[in-house]
Amino acid sequence: MNSPRKNYRQLSEPFSALCFKKPVGAPLRGKLVLLSQKYGLLAVVLAFWEISGRAHWVDQSVVPRLSATVEAILEMWISISLGTHILISFGRIILGLLIGLFLAVPSAYVLARVLPVLGERADSLLRIFALINPYCFFPVFVILFGLGETPKIAVLAWVSMWPIFFSSQNVFKNTDPQLIKMARSMNLNKAALFFRLTLPSGLPQIFTGLRLGVEMSFFILIAAEMTGATAGLGWLIHNAGASYQIARLYGTGLCVVVLGVLLNRFLILVRKGFLPWSGGLTIPWLQNTDVSPKNVSKKVLYFWCLIFLLAASMALFQIFRGVNLTVTV
């Protein structure tokens, strides 16, 4: 015979399930709450920017309202080929990052694993080089390479190389020795040890250094394009400031911010998608559907990789074609 306690539990379970049943609109409300937490402050700042301009709280000749800035972006897109200037700046960033990446990772491995004593003794000198303002080297690069694209790409490679180098050196130096002993017991040579163990284990930290390199590259890009350039977002900012076109100045700066954020988010997406040991990529709102979240996330990842490759190809084409644009003031 069932005890009264057990019967009470059987009677109370449907009632408790009914009381604590998740509402139908809970996922949607959860998404809205999450979006408000992530982008609520940004929306408030943008709204205040527009309202302060329309209410004449600030001088429009100093800080134009948001709608006027967006109008200037659309006008530049139509009249002076803003998209081409964006591609040229994007191409310079990509070339600088690639050169910095291919210089930083092998040199970090050599100083961390092949010549560790030299790496320890050269660490202070390398950190001094990394702390020097990279724009100080720009005249040196101009003297070495002349005017054109080469000094701009060289200074971008210089500034993006150091965070990648120090991140790579740290992870190569701290690779688990037990894993290295296990790999050597399997008769792996140095090249196989690097490509099968050391490099895959360090890719998450290398991507972190790459993200830092992207941020620092955008800082120096504007200054580099203001000197001896005829195209690019930095040159547009310089031209708009010289002609006192404040809306164009803010609009070009907004394009720089958006481009930097998109490139940073793309690197995060690539890291989560292609490096599963650093954290998997999931789409929460597809968990209860018939489509596998893993497959959908890969499709999204491949789509954005395709968009990135197309944009990078167009940007590099504009760089190597040597576009010479003029802005009508």
Secondary structure by P-SEA (a helix, b strand, c coil): cccaaaaaaaaaaaaaaaaaccccaaaaaaaaaaaaaacaaaaaaaaaaaaaaaaccccccccccaaaaaaaaaaaacccaaaaaaaaaaaaaaaaaaaaaaacaaaaaaaccccaaaaaaaaaaaaaaaacccccaaaaaaaaccccaaaaaaaaaaaaaaaaaaaaaaaaaaccaaaaaaaaaacccaaaaaaccccccaaaaaaaaaaaaaaaaaaaaaaaaaccccccaaaaaaaaaaacaaaaaaaaaaaaaaaaaaaaaaaaaaaaaaccccbbbbbcccccccccaaaaaaaaaaaaaaaaaaaaaaaaaaaaabbbbbbcc
